[in-house]
Amino acid sequence: MAYITLELVKQHLNIDAGYPGDDTYLNHLIGVAQDVMQHSIHRYLSDLQDASGDIPAAIVQAMLIYIADLYNNRESVAYGATPTTVPRSYDYLIALYTDYSNNENEI
């Protein structure tokens, strides 16, 4: 189940809703973000669902940040005049829902 819509990802990335050129890739990134999130917090996203099937906004935002990072930085190496560390908002958001007692179990 996808907890993030393609439309929300496009809005986050400031991509015109009518532009279909990257839709396949963005849908792939949605799946990747969900897999990475479950692994990062040591629990299934379905365990965080409320009665309407929604997951916490902080988790959605963390996945959007992760998707944007993968979309904008398609390689693991960046070249620039000065190396700079980007603040990891993702880490702060997922820490709210990480099950530290379950860190030995693979998700």
N, C-alpha and C positions, 0 to 999 in steps of 0.2 A: 504494500500500500504506500502510495506517495503522500507524504504529509505536507509537501510544498508543491504548489502549482507552477507550471511553466510561466503563467502570467505574472505571478508574484516574483519569480526570478528575473524576468525581463524588466519589471518595474524596479527592482533593486539594482539592476545593472544599467538602468537607463537605456534599454534597448526598445525601440519602437515595437509596440504590440503587434503591428502588422507585418513586421519583418520576420520571415520564416527561415532565413538562411542558417541560423545556428540552433534551430529547435532540437534537432536530433542530438547535438552535442550537449545542449543545456539539459535535456532530459537525462542523458547519461550522467551528467554531473549531479543531478538531483539524487539519483540512485547511489552514486559514490558517497555523497555527503551523508546520506542516511546510514550507509554501512559504516562509515568512519565514526559517525556520532554514536552508534550503538557500541562499537568497540571502545570508544573513548570513555563513555560513561558506564560501561560494564553492565548494561541492561538493554532490553529491547524497548524500542520507542513505543510499541503497543502497551507496555506496562505503564507508560506515562499518560495515556489517553484519558480524557475525561468522558463523560456520558455522551457527548456529541461527537466524539472521535477526534477532537483536537488535542494537540500536544502543547506544552507550555511555550509561551511566546519567546522566552529566552533561548529555548532549544531551536525554535524556528529561526530566530535571528542568528544564532551561531552557525546554523547550516547555510544561511544566506551569505554570511561572511566567508565561510569556507568555500562555497561555490564561486563567489567573486574572486577569491584568491586564486583558485584553480583556473578560472576563466581568463583572468588578467595576467597571470604568470604561468604560462603553459610549460615552462621548463623549470628545473630545480635550481638553475643558476641565473642570477641577475647581474647585469653589468652596469656599472654607473661610476661616477667620479669618486664617490665615497660610500663605502658600505654602511647601511643604516638598518637598524633593527626596527621592525614594525611592531607596535604594541599588539599584544595578542588578546584582543577582546574576546575572541573565540574561547580561549582558556578560562577566562573569568565567567563567561556565560555557562559553559558546560559544567563548571565546578559546582554550580547550584544543584545539579541533578546527578552527579557522579556517585555511584554506589561503590564506595571504597572497600566495603566488606566483600564485594564480589569480584575483586581484581584478579583472581586466579582463574576464573571461568571465562573462556573465550565466548564472545558473542558473534 
